[in-house]
Structure formats: C-alpha cells, structure tokens
Amino acid sequence: MAGISTVRRLTVEQLHAAAPDDVMVISETRGGALAAWSLDGGLAFAAEDEYSGADCWLSVVGDPQTTPTLVNAALADLGDDVAGLTVPRGVSLALWNAEPPPGHEILSDWDLMAIRTPPPMQEGEASVAALEDLAEVQAFLDRVNPLHSARTDNKLVEMWVGARDEASGSLLAVGARTRRTSGVAFLASIATDPWARGRGYGGAITALLTRQVFDGGEKLCTLAHYHPNDPARRLYLRLGYHTTHQFSSGHIRRESR
C-alpha cells in the first residue's frame, strides 16, 4: 500500500552513516553492534551493555512514534536474546512487559548528556585527588547513592577521584572516569554526601574529570543522570554539558520455562 514505510535492516556501517553525530549511537555502537534497524526517522540497534552486563540490549533513538514498530521488528528478529530496552522517554515500556533491573525499585528514566569543549576550572578543584582505596569508595557509594552507575570493580573505570573533609579525612564526594567499549569517555558515579551538597564538590569533580578527557586529545565526553534530578542537571548544564537524549530503560520480563 503506497505511503506505508517498512522497517529496514541495517548494517553497522549503514547505522553509523545514518546517525554520524548521534551521541547515543556513537557511544554504544562504535565498538560494534549486533544488529540495527531503521524506520521513518527512527533507529534501533542491539549491542552489548557494559553496565548491566547484558550481552544484547536494544536501544532506540529518534521519533518516538516509530519506536513500537522498530522494537517489535527487532524482537521478532532477535527473540529472547534481547535482555532489555532503552527507548525515548514517553514510550511505554509496559508495551513489552519490561521490569526494573535487579536491585532497582522502578523503571529507569535517565538523561544522556555530552560536551565537546572543556569546561572552565571550578573553585574547589584543588581539593580533588585520585583515590586508590576502592573499598572505601564503594562503601561511600553504597551509603550515599545506592543506584550509582558504576561499581569500583567495573572494568571500564579508568580513574576514581574524590574530595575529603580537611579535618576528618572522610570522603565528601567521588566520581569516576570510565570508557564505553566504543572508546567514548563517560563520567559515572558522581556522588556527594548529602550533608556536603551545595558546596561545589560535584562541579569540581565533574570539571576536573572532563578536562582530563580533553587534555588527552579527545573531542567528546559524556555522562548520564537519573530523572528527575534537577540539581545534577543544572550543575552539568552550567559546566557546558547539554542533554542529547531522554530515555527510559528496563529489562524484559519473561515467564520461566
């Protein structure tokens, strides 16, 4: 029937040609993708997800109206190989019976942000230093932010930094410089003790880690935060980051066999 588009299967090369500047596509598939699909301004791709540990995670970018058709086509092709979904926010994950990841109480709404120029130095950066005691860092994260995005044993973490209280030496804030399998730099697990928030530690850590990326000759740095989190969003915007995508994610619930 004229005027009705159909889903088209793409090679990885065609996916990259279709979205050469899309930060999500660059971040998640430059290291390779399992499969990809397109439909009327929407793109879907299946790839390994380092943070969830899933061998096959399906993501969609572009027009939310095409998302249901793209996801259904991908699931028809890949079946039970797909562990979970990331779709534009506003598309109901209930369509695919998605469930919270283990340890999470709700489906995850999150924003992907990116920056292409280094931020200015922030007040308080002099108090930020590299951290070597990973057990201390993990205990801090478990206490102040149980939903942190990267654990200290994550193989993609390149460096942990943090700020300490001058009097007690206890940690006040931490953050990690990590790397997606694509090679794109990604800041993760930026967390501040609740009683120390509003004192600039998060901005100092984020700015320092971001400039490290650009000092190494790279042209892109990314991060993500759960939604809603207006304090974090405002902090990152102030440093020069911008929101590239607003997503919802969840594992797919399947009946045991």
Secondary structure, DSSP 8 states (H G I E B T S, - for coil): -TT----EEE-HHHHHHH-TT-HHHHHHHTT--SEEEEETTEEEEEEEETTTTEEEEEEEEE-GGGHHHHHHHHHHHHGGG--EEEEETTS-GGGGTEE--TT-SS-EEEEEEEESS-----TTGGGEEE---HHHHHHHHHHH-TT-S--TT-TTEEEEEEEE-TTT--EEEEEEEEE-TTS-EEEEEEEE-GGGTTSSHHHHHHHHHHHHHHHTT-S-EEEEEESS-HHHHHHHHHHT-EEEEEEEEEEE-----
